[in-house]
Amino acid sequence: MALASNRVGLCVAAVAMVAATAATAQERSSVGALADGTKVESITLRDGSGMQARILTLGAALTALDVPDRDGKFADVVLADATLEATLAKPQYFGTIVGRFANRIAHGRFTLDGREYRVPVNDGPNSLHGGTKGFDKVVWEIVEAEPDRVVLRYVSPAGDQGYPGKLTVTARYALEGDGRLAIEYRATTDAPTVVNLSNHTYWNLSGEGSGTALDHELTIAADAYTPVDETLIPTGEIRPVSGTVFDFRNPKPIGRDVRNAGQEPQLLRGRGYDHNWVVSRTPAAQPREVARVHDPRSGRVMSLSSAQPGLQFYSGNFLDGMTVGKSGRLYRQGDAFVLEPQSFPDTPNQPSFGSARLAPGQEYVNRMVYRFTTDQGGPPGR
């Protein structure tokens, strides 16, 4: 009888162990494949609080993030295509990493160490977000997976999109508790190159598919911004925000001045905000808060921290009502906003902006921390 009892106990323990493992295992699923047969996977991260994130191996993209509102009700606050086929047919950088060089490079060329390099032109006369096949359009390898975090890797060969040096990049997504999502990009190279990586998530704190985000109140910790020409390339000037529509040092609804774009040529050029704010002239030693967004409807508050010197703010100006989102609703102009911590746009061509050069033996790092609370104070859900 004792032997039988021991066997029953061992079976019960084994079943309990399997159940515990299943409860904490990371959820991964196939969502389709590219034309060449490369499989695309979705990874779900959970932190035990109800907060969860979904990452796509295509473009190392954040495709969903569920966070609670002031009443504890969870909603997905990230825009994304309804299907993989839609993403492949019309890539729009939904949640992706952008690189090798985020933002624009004038005329698709730059000089590094006395040699001129040409990269694909895919945005009028300029190169945008790494070119015609930037990091958003490749499938990343999963190299580390835990229930609350994942690390993906992509090796960009020398000459990829015209850029010099073989670049090895990792993208780490982690739910760190206390309402925090951390995204960290790291890169090393075997030859001098230029690097500027950022994340391009479209946010709506009222929830994906809920309509406009122009009523969200935005604060940007910057005293200046970089004006742009007609093709959205910085002119080289660093202009104070004081007295302009670019002053977000105190909370202001995103849409307060957007509809008056005709009175501000800078807004007219971008159909709204699509500019770089000067948080500092050089990278900071540690991440610090660069922006904060409050949604009066849901009570959600998002704080963004980064050590990067620049912050590109885009007010969803080119969402044209032709994209069907995950909820089945159409995304229209102003239905989301994008905040991209980065080096200044076109830095390789504008020495006064600093340097985007990465040499062998150095490591590029961009750590972004998104912390979600509510206007009732404290982490969401508490």
Summary of the structure (lengths in Angstrom):
residues: 382
radius of gyration: 21.8
end to end distance: 49.4
largest distance: 88.6
contacts: 1299
relative contact order: 0.16
helix: 15%
strand: 40%
